Amino acid sequence: MDDAKLDRLLQALRGRPVNTARIEYGFEARMMAVLRQRRAEEPAVFFMAWKLAPMFLALLLAVGGWVYAVASPQGGAHITAIGAGHEEVQMVRYITGD
């Protein structure tokens, strides 16, 4: 096939309008059927995890708020204050074995 003949055929195809009505008919219904089929094939674990995600987020926020409310304003200084002032007693116990 020579190039001139091929150019004429391609030009004829470009001039003709394409009828897409048959392809467009029922497109939404076909698309929804494909999506339903894919959703049915997916494991239910992912679906349940996605549905329960807001509950876990609320639980996380509640625990975080509780920890923040209960946390000491000293920032851990109360833990070091327990052993403060007892260094001499600890040294004597260590040396004497008491």
C-alpha positions in Angstrom: 0.0 0.0 0.0 1.5 3.3 -1.0 1.5 6.4 1.2 -0.9 8.4 -0.9 -3.6 5.7 -0.6 -3.0 5.4 3.1 -3.3 9.2 3.5 -6.6 9.2 1.6 -8.0 6.4 3.9 -6.9 8.2 7.0 -8.4 11.5 5.8 -11.7 9.8 5.1 -11.7 8.3 8.6 -11.0 11.7 10.1 -13.9 13.3 8.3 -16.5 10.8 9.5 -18.1 11.5 12.9 -17.9 8.6 15.4 -21.1 7.3 16.8 -20.6 6.6 20.5 -24.3 6.3 21.5 -24.1 2.5 21.6 -21.0 2.7 23.9 -22.5 5.4 26.1 -25.8 3.5 26.6 -25.9 1.9 30.1 -22.3 3.1 31.0 -23.3 4.0 34.6 -25.0 0.6 35.1 -22.0 -1.3 33.8 -19.6 0.7 35.9 -21.6 0.2 39.1 -21.8 -3.6 38.3 -18.0 -3.7 38.0 -17.6 -1.8 41.3 -20.0 -4.0 43.1 -18.2 -7.1 41.8 -14.8 -5.7 43.0 -16.2 -4.8 46.4 -17.6 -8.3 46.8 -14.2 -9.8 46.0 -12.4 -7.7 48.6 -11.9 -9.2 52.0 -14.4 -8.0 54.6 -11.5 -7.1 57.0 -10.6 -4.0 55.1 -14.2 -2.9 54.9 -14.7 -3.4 58.6 -11.5 -1.6 59.4 -12.5 1.4 57.3 -15.9 1.5 59.0 -14.4 1.3 62.5 -11.6 3.8 61.9 -13.6 6.8 63.4 -14.2 4.8 66.6 -10.5 4.0 66.9 -9.7 7.7 66.3 -12.1 8.7 69.0 -10.6 6.1 71.4 -7.1 7.4 70.6 -8.2 11.0 71.3 -9.9 9.9 74.5 -6.8 8.1 75.8 -4.6 10.9 74.8 -6.8 13.4 76.6 -6.8 11.2 79.7 -3.0 10.9 79.7 -2.7 14.6 79.3 -5.2 15.3 82.1 -3.5 12.9 84.5 0.1 13.8 83.7 1.9 15.6 86.4 2.7 19.3 85.9 6.3 18.7 87.3 7.2 16.8 84.1 8.7 13.8 85.9 10.4 15.7 88.7 8.3 13.8 91.3 10.0 10.6 90.3 13.5 12.0 91.0 12.3 13.6 94.2 11.6 10.2 95.7 15.3 9.3 95.9 16.5 12.9 96.8 17.9 13.3 100.3 18.6 9.6 100.8 22.0 9.4 99.2 23.8 9.2 102.5 21.6 6.3 103.7 22.1 4.4 100.5 25.9 4.9 100.7 26.0 3.6 104.3 23.9 0.6 103.3 26.2 -0.1 100.4 29.4 0.2 102.4 28.2 -1.7 105.5 26.3 -4.3 103.6 23.2 -3.6 105.7 
